[in-house]
Amino acid sequence: MIWFFVFMFILYAILIIALAFGFTKVYEFEAENLESKTSFSVIIPFRNEAKNLPQLLKSISLLNYPKELVDFIFVDDASSDDSVKVIEDILPNNKMSINVIENNRTSNSPKKDAITTAISIAKNNWIITTDADCVLPENWLNIFDSFIQTTNPKMVVAPVNYIAINNFLEQFQLLDFMSLQGTTIGGFGMGYPFMCNGANLAYKKSAFLKLNGFEGNNTIASGDDVFLFEKFLESNKESVKFLKSKEAVVVTFPVKTWNSLINQRVRWASKTSRFKDSKVKLIGLLVFLINLVILFSLFYFDNLLFIFLPITAKLIIDLFLFIPTINFYKHKKAFYKWYLFCSFFYPFFSVFIVFKSIFSKYNWKGRSFKK
């Protein structure tokens, strides 16, 4: 059994070090002094986001990009609060092209339906999706435009960051999310991209239509980003690129309760079994087994060395990827304060989420969904 544990940790170390090396291989893009040419339709599905929309709308008003080259399509997914009114109140004084439309539900996935509904009326060449609880950086569209003109992609994956207050719940989410962001960038650097985030994702409308959009996975409530991402990779992996730039970072916020976090993570975990690429599933299995080994060691062994060695080994191995990620996203202070505490808690949380995702439903935006 000990040798099995050692073998698992060797595989895990190889994976994390490879991702860390990949992270450094993705160069940090700097915008060139080019004339703005790319036309964007920014799609923002929302449901009961009246509290979050004002900060998003303010960031939209501050965007530094030619207004004639961008329009915003907000898709209302049966909101029961004042979300629509919040948007409509700013329209008379806003110079941006902003449309608010109703979601046309045709599948089990409200968000995929919302994006499809918006794309059907989108007038521009490039689609960008983001979320209603996000804040956009001032030069967001400028950096996308420069990157598109320079690299000629069909899909652009871009970074997402958290703003978290100084408590355990939010700092735990921050560090967990940073591990996902580091893994995303590292995968691109390894030449094996396998993750993305729909809060900051762009693609050609023509390519979306050619690939039949979300057809084939619209029975799954979540996954408006990763399953479409898989389609683009299958079609032409070289045309899918990561925009590593601090000017492209979209900011969002952690959830505020443990119940919301559990539902969110169960929703994310429920997508894993639907991935087409068996290597992605194996990576997920390896991470799960490492966390399971740590829990097993805590409760099975009575030798202190065997109890603490697995979690210490993981803590050290993870530093290889965490350090470059934390430096890029500028979270050094949170990292040094919370890393040890969060690392000890994570195996319990991770294993719990995996089992819960297998055996239970999850709630999302006031609705209950099966896996």
N, C-alpha and C positions, 0 to 999 in steps of 0.2 A: 504493500500500500504506500509506503514512504516513497518508493521509487516512482510510483505513478504520480504522486504529488510533485515530485521533483521534475518529472517529465512535463507535466502541465505548466509549471512555472517557467520552464525553459522556453516552451512554445509561446507563453504569454510575453516573456521578456523579448523574444525575437519580434513579435508583433508590435509591441509598443515602441521598441527602438527603431523598427522600420518606419512606423508612422511618424516618429519624431524626426527621422532623417528626411522623410517625405515632406514634412512641414517646412523644413528649411529650404528644400528644393523649389518650392513654389515662390517665385519672386514677388516682391511687393511692387505692385504696379503704380506708376505715377502718370498722371494725366499729361498728355502732350498738348501743345498749343494748337488745337485743331478747330476748325469751324464746326459748330454743332450741326449735325445732319440727321441723326437718328430720331425717328418719330416713335413716341411711346404711348401706349394705353395702359394706365396703371389701374389694376383691378383690386378692389378692397371689399371682400365679403364681410358682412357684419350681422350680428344678432345681439340685441340688448347691450350695446356698447356706449350708451349715452355718457357715462363717466369718463371713458377713455378717448372718445372722438375729439374733444376740444384740443388736446395736445397734438394729435395727429394732424388735424386741420391747420393748426398754427404752423407746424413744420412744413406743411404743403405750401402755405402762403409765403414761406421764406426760401423756397427752392430757387436756386440760381440756374435757370434754364429757359430758353426761349419758349414763351407760353403757347405759341402757335404749333409747337412740336410735341405737345403733350396734352392728354386729356385723362381725367380721372373718372372711373366708373365704380360707384358704390353700389353694392348689391345687398338689399335688405332681405334677410332670411327670416321673415315673420317676427320681427322685433315687437315686443309688447311694452317697451319703454319709450322714451323720447328721442331715440337715436336719429330717426329721420328728421325730426324737428331741429335737432342740433346742427345737422348738416344744412338744412334748408335756410336756417337763420343766417348763415354766413354767405350764402350764395349772392345776394344783391351787392355785397361789398368785395367780392372776390373776383379777381381778373382771370383766374384759372378756369379752364373748361371742366366743369364738374357735373356729372349726371348721377341721379339716384334712381335705381330701377328695382323692381321686385324680382325675387328669385323664382325661376321656373323649375319646380321640383319634378324630376323625371326618374330619380333613382333613390337608392338607400343612402346616398352621400350628399347631404345638403351643400357642403362646401364645393365639391366638384360640380354640382349643378349650378351653383352661383357663378363659378368661374366660366363654365361653358356658356351660361346665359349672357355673361358680359362679353365674352369673345365673339359671340354671334353678332354683336352690334359695334364691336371695337373697330375703329377706322384706321388705326395706325399699324405700322409694320412689326413693332415689337410689343410684346405683352410683359408687364412686370406685375407680379403679385406681392402683396404685403398684407399685414393684418391691421385691424382697427385699433389694437392696443399698442401700436408701434409709434416711434418717432423717427422721422427721416432726416438724414444729414443734409446740410445746405447744398453741397455739391454732388449729391447722390446721382442725379441724372447726367450731370457733366462727366463724371468718372465712368459711368456705364457707356455713355456715348463714345468717349475716347477709347475705351477698352474694345468696344464692338468694332469701331473703325480700324483699330490696330491689329486685332487678332482674328476678325471675321468668324465668330462662333455662331452656333444655332441656339445654344442654351448657355446662360451665364449663371453660375451659382455664386452667391456673395455672402459675406459674413453677417452674423447677427450677434448682438451683445445684450447682456442684462444690466439693468441698474437695480441694485439690491440694497436694502437698508441693513443695518448692522444687527441682525438677529439670526439665530441658528437656522430657522426655516428658509429664509431667503438666501443666506450665504451657502447653505447646502445645495439649493437649486442652482446658484451661480456656479459653484465649482463643478457640479454634475454637468451643467450645460457647457462649461468650458471644455470638459473632456470630450463632449460630442463635437464641438467646434474644432478642437485640435484633431480629432479623428477624421472629420470631414476634409480639412485641408491636407492632412497627412496622406489620406487616400489618393487625393489628386497628385500629390508629389511622388507617390509610389508608382503612378501610372495605373492605379486601380481605384478610381473613384466609386464610392458606394453609398454616400450620404449627401443630403442637401437639406435646405430649410425653406419652406414656402413663404416665410416672412420676408425673404429677399431673394427672389428667383425671377429670372427673365428668360424669355424664349421667343423665337420667331413665330408669328401667328400662322404663317404658311406651313411651317414644320409641324406645329400642333395639329392642324387640320389634316395634313398628309398622314400623320400617325394615328388618326382617328381619336385624338384627345384622350379621354379617360375610359374609352371603351375597353371592356375586358376586366376592369377593376372597380367599376362604379357600384358594385354590391357592397364594397367595404367603405364604411362611413369615413374613415380617415385615409391619409395617404395621397392627398391631392398633389403632394410634391414628389415623394420618392418613387411612386409607380410611374408617373410621367417621366421622371428622371431616368428610370430604367429603360423606357421606350426610346428616349433620345440616345442613350448609351448603346443600345442594341442597333440602332439605325446608323450611328456614326460617332463612336466614342471620342474621336479627335475633335469633334465640333462642340463638345461639352467642356467648358473651361471654368476655372475658379478665379474670381476677381478678388485678389488679396490686396486690399487697400483700406486704410483707416478712413478714407473719405467715403467709402461705400458702406460702412457699417451701419446697419439699421438697429436701433435700440428698442428693446421691449422690457417687460417687467415680470418678475416671478409672481406666481399665484399666492394668495394671502392665507390659505388654510391648508392643513394637512390633507383634508378630504379632497380638496381641489387638486392638490399635487398627486395624490394617489390615482385619481381618475385620469389626470393628464398622462401620467407615466404608463398606466394600464393601456390607454389609447395608443400611445406610442409603441409599447411592447406588442400589442395585438397585431401590428403590421408585419412583424418579423417573419412569421410563418408563411406569409404570402409573397415574400421576395422570390423572384425566379432564380437568382444566382445562388447556387448551393454554397459557394465560398463565403458569402455574406452570412448565411445561416450558421456556418461553421465558426465564424468569428464570434457571432452572438453566443453560440454554445460554449466556446472557450471562455469567454468573459463570465458567463453564468457559472461554469464549473469552477473557475478560480474563486469566485465569491462563495460557492458552496463548500469548497475545500476549507476556506477560512472558517466558516461556521462549524463545519465538522470538527476541525482541529480544536476549536474553543470548547466543545462539549464532549469530545471523545478522549483526548489525551490528558494525562495527569502530569506530564513532564512540561515544565514551563517553557523549555526551548521549543518543543513541538507545538505548544499553544500559540506562542507569539511570533515564531519564525515566519509562518505563511503571511500574516497580515503585514509584518514588517517588510518582507520581501516585496509584496505588492506595492506598499507605500513608496519604497525606493524606486522600483521599476517605473511606476507612474510618473515620477518626477521628470523622467526623460522627455515625456510629451507635455506635461503640465508647464514646465518652465518656459519653453518658447511660446506656448499658447498664452499664458498669463502675461508675458512681456508684450505680446502683440496687442492684446485686449486691455492692457493697463489695469490689471487687478492684483498687483503685487501685495498691497496692504491686506486685502481680504484673504489672499492665499496664505500668507505667513501666519495670520491670526487663526484661521479656521481649518487649515488643511488637515492637521492631525485628527481633530475631533470629527470632521466630516468623513475622513478615510476609515475610521473605526466604525462609524455608523453605516457606511454605504453597503457593505455586504449584507447586513440584515435587511435593509430597505430593498436592495436589488433582487434578492431571492424572493422576498415577499411579493414584489411586483410581478415577477415571472409567474409564480403560481397563481396569483390572483387573475392575471391576464388569461390564463388557461381555463379557469373554472368560473369566471364571473363576467357579468356585463360591466359597462362603464357609462358614466353620465358625461354629456358634452353639450354645453349651452342649453341646459334644461331639458335635454332629451336622453333617453336611455338607448344604448346600442349593444348589440351582441358582437362578439369577436368577428 
